[in-house]
Amino acid sequence: MPEFTAKQYNDYYAGAGKKDYSAPYESSIYIKIWRDVYIRLRPYKSILDLGCGTGQFAEGIPSIVDYMGVDFSSVAIEQAKQRNKYFKFTCDDVFSAISKINLGKYEVVVMLEFLEHIWDDLRLMNQIKGKRYIASVPNFMSDTHVRYFSSEHEVLEKYKNSEITTIQTYKIDDRNKIFLFGNIP
């Protein structure tokens, strides 16, 4: 399956995805996971969010945090800027953005529901090697996904060179799960 293009994501966020991703973060199907992520992120004062989409997750981040969200959908970034006035957002490909920004400025990298959308996920993980990070991936396929994972073991195997120290499974509904993993407690 090919990756979605920026135009396809723009169309998605302006159309079918608008309902789900323009709602307040508290009503997201991911809120249970995000609450745990917010707790894990409390010690960090600077966060780089790769694949931030519409900034829905960022709504739960305290405004005193130095936060930057990156996404290549201009529609998603405009929505993110509208809902999060205190944070910085940039419309760019994540690989390009990482080469332009000072990665060392950010204490932690967040990649929630993003890695399954790109074929070059291992390249990205290599580019953030040595950084604190937290990421999530699903156990289900979608039109926008290039892969999914059936178990924690598959996640650990795929990202075995990514310094994973913690992994946890969250049920979204009767069939769907999200695997949250990374190297922050």
N, C-alpha and C positions, 0 to 999 in steps of 0.2 A: 504494500500500500504506500503510495507517495505521501510525502508531507504536505499539509495544507500550505498554501501560499498566503502572503500577507493580505492579498485581495480577498481570498476565500474567508479568512478570519474577519476581515472588515465587514464582509457581507453577513457573516454569522453573527457578529456582535451587534450589527445594525438591524438584524432580522430575528431569526429563531432563537438565538442565544440571548437576546436582549432581556427577555423576561427573567431568566434564571440569574444572569450575571449583573443585572442592574438593581436587583433587590438588595435591601440592607444585609450586611454580612451575617447578622444574627439569624436570618431566615435561610441561609445556605445549607445545603445537605452536608456540607463539610464542617459545620460549626463545632461539632464535638471534637474533631481532629484539631481544628484551629485553636480551640481553647487550650488544648494541651501544648500546642506549638507556642502560643502566647506566653504560657508559663515558662517554657524552656528558653524563650528569648528574653525574659526579664533582665538577666544580667548584662545584656549587650546593648550598647548605646548607638551602634551603627549597623545597618542591615542593608544588604544588596539582595533584591528579590528578582530573580531571573524568570521570565515568563509570567509576569505579574498580572496579565490580562487587564480586566477592568478596575483593578485596585480594590476588589471586594475584601480580600484578606487584609489589606493594609488598613482598612477602617478600624480594626481592633488593635492596631499598634499605637502606643502613646505618642502624642505629637512632639514630645521632647527627643524622640529618637531621630538620628540622622538616617533617613530611609531613602533609598532610591529603587524605583521599580523600572524594569526593562521589559518591553514587549515590542514585537515588530508589527503589530496591528495598530494603525493610527487611530482607528475608531475606539479600540480598547483603551489606548493611552489617553485620549480626550475624555472618555468616561472616568478614567482613574483620576485625572486632574480635577474634574468637576466634583468628585466625591471626597477627595483628600487634598485639601488646600495647603496643608503644612508640609507635604512631602514632594520630592522631586521624582519626575517620571521622564523617561526618554524612549522615543520610538526608534528602535534599532534592532538589528539581528544580535542575538546574545554574544556571538563570537566577535563581532565587530565592536560591540559595546565594551566587552572585557578588554579588548586591545586599546581602547581609548580612555577608560577610566583608571583611576588608581585603585586597583583591587585591594592593596594593602590598607586602604582607608577604612574598609569595612571589616568589622569583627566577625560577621557571620553571613553566609550566603543561604538564601531560601530558594527552593525550587519545588513548589507544591503543585502537583498535577501538571507537570511540565515535561519531564524527561521522556514520557511515553509519546510525546508529540514530535520528537526529532530523532532522526537516524543517527546523528553524531553525538549521542549522549555520552559515550565513553570519552570522546575528545573533550567534551565540556567538563566532565568529571576530572580529567587529567589537568585541564587548565586551572581548576580551583584546588588542585592537590595542595595539601598543607593548610587549607583554610578550614575553619569550623563551618559546618553546613547541616542543613536539615532538608529532606526531600520526601516526596511521596509519589507513589505510582499505584495504578489500579489493577484489579484482577479481571477487568472487563474491557472488551473492545468497544470502540466508538468510531464514528466517521472520521474524527480528527486524530485518532491514535494510530501510531505505527507499530505498537506492540502493547502487550499486557503481560501480567505475571500471575501464575496460578498459586504461588505459595511464597512464604518468606524465604524459603531455600532458593527459589529461582532468583529472587532479588539479590540475596547474598552472593550467589554465584555470578550473576551478571556484573555486579559492582564490587567484586572481591578485592580489587585494588584501590578501593575508595575509602579506606580507613573507617569502615562502619563499626561503631561501638554499641549501637542500639537499633532495634527494629521492633515495631509493634504493628499489629493488625487491628483495623477498625472496621466494623460492619456498617455499611451504608443502608442496606436493606437485606431482604432474605437471601439474595444471591450475590450482591456486589460488596466488595471490600476495597479498602485502601491500605497500602503498606507504607507506614511512616518510618523513615530510617535516617541515620546520619551519625555524626560524631560529637553531638552535644547531649548531655544527660537529660 
